[in-house]
Amino acid sequence: MTIKVKFAEARMSDGNFINFQDDFYNLLEKYGVKDVDGDHVHFDEICKKRDELADFIAGLHLDQ
């Protein structure tokens, strides 16, 4: 699986991104999304939202 993150990749280390991704998937599963993995019917959309959120967070860091 390839992780594509545009803006955030320059702001977040690989380890931090992996932790962020795990937290994001765990949050989805906590609120009822079943088995977030590469076989999930909406996996591409989930990854897009994950990347958008990572970019949003990285942008907030620029404002500080």
For each residue, the residues with C-beta under 8 A, 3 or more apart:
1: 38
2:
3: 17 21 47
4: 47 51
5: 8 9 12 17 51 54 55
6: 9 51 55
7: 10 11 55 58 59
8: 5 11 12 17 51 54 55 57 58
9: 5 6 12 17
10: 7 58
11: 7 8 58 61
12: 5 8 9 16 17 20 54 57 58
13: 16 17
14: 17 18
15: 18 19
16: 12 13 19 20
17: 3 5 8 9 12 13 14 20 21 54
18: 14 15 21 22
19: 15 16 22 23
20: 12 16 17 23 24 54 57
21: 3 17 18 24 25 50
22: 18 19 25 26
23: 19 20 26 27
24: 20 21 27 28 50 53
25: 21 22 28 29 36 46 50
26: 22 23 29 30
27: 23 24 30 31
28: 24 25 31 33 36 46
29: 25 26 32 33 34 35 36
30: 26 27
31: 27 28
32: 29
33: 28 29 36 40 46
34: 29 40
35: 29 39 40
36: 25 28 29 33 40 43 46
37: 40 43
38: 1 43
39: 35 43
40: 33 34 35 36 37 43 46
41:
42: 45 46
43: 36 37 38 39 40 46 47
44: 47 48
45: 42 48 49
46: 25 28 33 36 40 42 43 49 50
47: 3 4 43 44 50 51
48: 44 45 51 52
49: 45 46 52 53
50: 21 24 25 46 47 53 54
51: 4 5 6 8 47 48 54 55
52: 48 49 55 56
53: 24 49 50 56 57
54: 5 8 12 17 20 50 51 57 58
55: 5 6 7 8 51 52 58 59
56: 52 53 59 60
57: 8 12 20 53 54 60 61
58: 7 8 10 11 12 54 55 61 62
59: 7 55 56 62 63
60: 56 57 63 64
61: 11 57 58 64
62: 58 59
63: 59 60
64: 60 61
